[in-house]
């Protein structure tokens, strides 16, 4: 069948020298025509990039060296000597959301690339004082090659499954029988979860805290109810007293962003305790849980 789009996709995906964007566009055309919506969405994310805060596939997550920039001395590693190991592991985790086409430009003389750390994460690490002008994750440029290879392999595996199920297509057309059988190509093999999102992976401040279902009984302006809620999460009297002092001394926030900015240092400190197991909340979930509690106290929607 010389006019099969599936065979054309196999040839593209199986050739390491072929343009990965061409592979993705061909795969997207086939997926859309076969009404495979989840697969089409994944392909679109790879082509256009992942939205901020969207779940990121595991192959786009990595660990890097956290460095801060000093205008006089250049880049230097952040000192984590007094930070719990679990917190260090979480702070070292970065996520690559850019489109796969942008990875072609990921070249460097020393084989290392960098990603700027989001402001929320920087505030959690440094608090409100002595914040460096820029903080980045440094990582091997080979990570980008790994992402491209992983995406290429997933598409190749799927195209082979299409052939196995007798779905070949003719030019730009697929029969109704082929469309009906198409979902089997997703559920019958290890490509059934292309997205493979990372949930609750501990990348605090990087747009993901997993599924947090927080039930609380905090009344707006009632500091006692906020105190009870925080203590239910394992915070001690000193932790709560420190927050109460901040509440009294800080301007009243009007948005979640202002809460994160004004109380970021305290939230970061409590998150560090959560990663040591000292609190009754997971380390990766702590920033969102604590932020939401403070927002509820101030009557700010979350």
C-alpha positions in Angstrom: 0.0 0.0 0.0 2.2 2.8 -1.3 -0.3 5.6 -0.4 -0.6 4.7 3.3 -0.2 7.6 5.7 0.6 5.1 8.5 3.6 3.7 6.5 4.7 7.2 5.8 4.6 8.0 9.5 6.6 4.9 10.3 9.3 5.9 7.8 9.4 9.4 9.3 9.4 8.3 13.0 11.9 5.6 12.4 14.5 7.9 10.7 16.6 9.6 13.4 17.5 12.3 10.8 14.0 13.3 10.0 12.5 16.5 11.4 10.7 15.8 14.6 8.1 18.5 13.8 7.3 16.7 10.5 6.8 13.5 12.5 4.4 15.3 14.9 2.4 17.0 12.2 1.9 13.7 10.3 0.9 11.9 13.5 -1.5 14.7 14.4 -3.2 14.5 11.0 -3.7 10.8 11.5 -4.9 11.1 15.1 -7.4 13.8 14.3 -8.8 11.8 11.4 -9.1 8.7 13.6 -10.9 10.8 16.3 -8.2 10.1 18.9 -8.7 13.2 21.0 -6.4 12.6 23.9 -3.6 11.6 21.5 -4.3 14.7 19.4 -4.0 16.9 22.5 -0.7 15.4 23.4 0.7 16.0 19.9 -0.6 19.6 20.0 1.2 20.2 23.3 4.4 18.9 21.9 4.1 21.1 18.8 3.0 24.3 20.5 4.3 23.8 24.0 2.6 23.1 27.3 0.5 25.7 29.1 1.8 27.1 32.4 0.5 25.0 35.2 -0.5 22.1 32.9 0.6 18.6 33.9 3.9 17.8 32.3 4.9 14.4 31.0 7.6 12.6 33.1 10.1 12.7 30.2 10.0 16.5 30.3 11.0 16.6 34.0 14.6 16.6 35.1 17.0 17.5 37.9 19.5 20.3 37.6 22.1 22.3 39.6 20.5 25.3 41.2 22.7 28.4 40.7 22.2 32.1 41.5 23.6 35.0 39.6 25.9 37.6 41.2 26.6 40.7 39.1 30.2 40.8 40.3 31.1 37.1 40.4 28.8 35.5 37.9 26.9 32.2 38.5 27.4 30.3 41.8 25.8 27.1 43.2 23.1 27.8 45.8 24.1 26.7 49.3 21.8 24.0 50.6 23.9 22.9 53.5 21.3 23.7 56.1 18.3 22.5 54.0 16.6 19.1 54.5 17.6 16.5 51.8 14.0 16.1 50.6 13.6 19.8 50.0 16.9 19.9 48.1 15.6 17.1 45.8 12.4 18.9 45.2 14.1 22.3 44.6 16.4 20.6 42.0 13.5 19.5 39.9 12.8 21.5 36.7 10.2 21.1 33.9 10.5 21.9 30.3 7.3 23.3 28.8 8.6 24.8 25.5 7.6 23.4 22.1 9.7 20.6 20.8 10.8 22.8 17.8 12.5 25.2 20.2 14.7 22.4 21.4 16.6 22.5 18.1 18.1 25.8 19.4 19.3 24.3 22.6 23.0 24.4 21.9 25.8 25.5 24.3 29.6 25.5 24.2 30.0 23.7 27.5 27.1 21.2 27.0 25.0 22.8 29.7 21.7 24.7 29.4 19.7 26.7 31.9 16.1 27.4 32.8 15.1 30.4 34.8 13.4 29.5 38.1 9.9 31.0 38.6 9.6 33.9 41.1 7.3 31.8 43.4 10.0 29.1 43.7 12.7 31.8 44.3 10.7 33.3 47.1 10.3 29.9 48.8 14.0 29.3 48.6 15.3 32.8 49.7 12.4 34.4 51.5 11.9 38.1 51.1 15.5 39.2 51.7 18.7 38.9 49.7 17.0 37.6 46.6 19.5 37.2 43.7 18.7 38.9 40.5 18.3 35.6 38.7 18.2 31.9 39.8 18.3 29.1 37.3 18.5 25.3 36.9 21.6 24.2 35.0 21.3 20.8 33.2 22.9 18.8 30.4 21.8 19.6 26.9 21.4 15.9 26.4 18.1 16.2 28.2 16.6 17.9 25.1 17.8 15.0 22.9 16.2 12.6 25.3 12.8 14.4 25.0 12.9 14.3 21.2 13.9 10.6 21.2 11.2 9.7 23.6 8.5 11.5 21.6 9.8 9.9 18.4 9.7 6.5 19.9 6.2 6.9 21.3 4.9 7.9 17.9 6.7 5.0 16.1 5.3 2.5 18.6 1.8 3.8 18.0 2.2 3.7 14.2 3.3 0.1 14.4 0.2 -0.7 16.5 -1.9 1.0 13.8 -0.5 -1.4 11.2 -1.0 -4.4 13.6 -4.7 -3.5 13.9 -5.0 -3.2 10.1 -5.4 0.6 10.2 -3.4 1.8 7.2 -5.4 4.6 5.6 -5.4 5.6 1.9 -4.0 9.0 1.2 -5.9 11.3 3.5 -8.8 9.0 4.2 -9.6 6.3 6.7 -12.6 3.9 6.5 -15.2 3.8 9.2 -14.0 0.4 10.2 -10.5 1.8 10.7 -11.9 4.7 12.8 -13.8 2.2 15.0 -10.7 0.2 15.6 -8.4 3.1 16.3 -9.0 3.4 20.1 -7.6 -0.1 20.4 -4.2 1.2 19.3 -4.1 3.4 22.4 -5.3 0.8 25.0 -3.5 -2.3 23.7 0.0 -1.2 24.3 2.4 0.8 26.4 1.4 4.1 24.6 -1.9 4.1 26.4 -0.8 7.1 28.4 1.2 9.4 26.1 0.8 12.3 28.5 2.0 10.4 31.6 1.6 13.5 33.7 3.7 14.0 36.8 1.3 14.4 39.8 2.5 15.6 43.2 6.1 15.2 42.1 7.5 17.8 44.5 8.3 20.6 42.1 7.1 23.3 44.5 6.4 26.6 42.9 6.8 25.1 39.5 3.1 25.0 38.6 2.1 21.7 40.1 1.3 20.3 43.5 -0.7 17.3 42.5 -4.4 16.9 43.3 -5.0 18.9 46.5 -8.5 18.6 47.9 -8.4 20.9 50.8 -11.4 21.0 53.2 -11.1 23.7 56.0 -13.3 25.5 58.4 -11.6 28.9 58.3 -13.8 31.9 58.8 -12.9 35.2 57.2 -11.0 37.4 59.7 -11.2 34.8 62.5 -7.5 34.2 63.5 -8.6 31.4 65.9 -10.1 29.3 63.1 -6.9 29.8 61.0 -4.8 28.7 64.0 -7.0 25.5 64.4 -6.7 24.7 60.7 -2.9 25.1 60.7 -2.4 23.0 63.9 -4.5 20.3 62.3 -1.7 20.1 59.7 0.9 19.7 62.4 2.2 23.3 62.8 3.3 24.0 66.3 2.6 27.1 68.5 5.8 28.9 67.4 4.9 28.4 63.7 1.4 29.8 64.2 2.7 32.7 66.4 5.1 33.7 63.7 2.3 33.7 61.1 0.0 35.7 63.4 2.7 38.3 63.8 3.1 38.5 60.0 -0.7 39.0 59.7 -0.6 41.8 62.1 2.4 43.6 60.6 1.8 43.1 56.9 -0.6 45.0 54.6 -3.8 43.1 54.0 -3.4 41.2 50.7 -6.1 41.5 48.1 -5.2 38.5 45.9 -3.6 35.1 46.0 -0.5 36.6 44.3 -0.1 39.1 47.1 -0.4 36.4 49.7 2.4 34.4 48.0 4.5 37.5 47.9 3.9 38.7 51.4 3.9 35.4 53.2 6.3 33.5 50.9 9.2 33.3 53.3 7.0 31.8 56.0 5.4 29.4 53.6 8.8 28.3 52.4 10.0 27.7 55.9 7.0 25.6 56.7 7.4 23.7 53.4 10.9 22.8 54.5 9.5 21.3 57.7 6.9 19.4 55.7 9.6 17.7 53.6 11.2 16.5 56.8 8.0 14.8 57.8 7.4 17.3 60.7 4.0 18.3 59.4 0.9 16.3 58.5 0.9 17.4 54.9 3.1 16.3 52.0 6.0 18.5 51.2 5.0 19.0 47.6 1.4 19.9 48.6 2.4 22.2 51.5 2.8 25.5 49.6 -0.7 25.3 48.1 -2.3 24.1 51.4 -0.8 26.9 53.4 -1.4 29.5 50.8 -5.1 28.5 50.5 -5.5 28.6 54.2 -4.2 32.2 54.4 -6.3 33.2 51.5 -9.4 31.8 53.2 -8.6 33.9 56.3 -8.5 37.0 54.2 -11.5 36.1 52.2 -9.6 35.7 48.9 -10.9 33.1 46.4 -8.6 30.2 45.7 
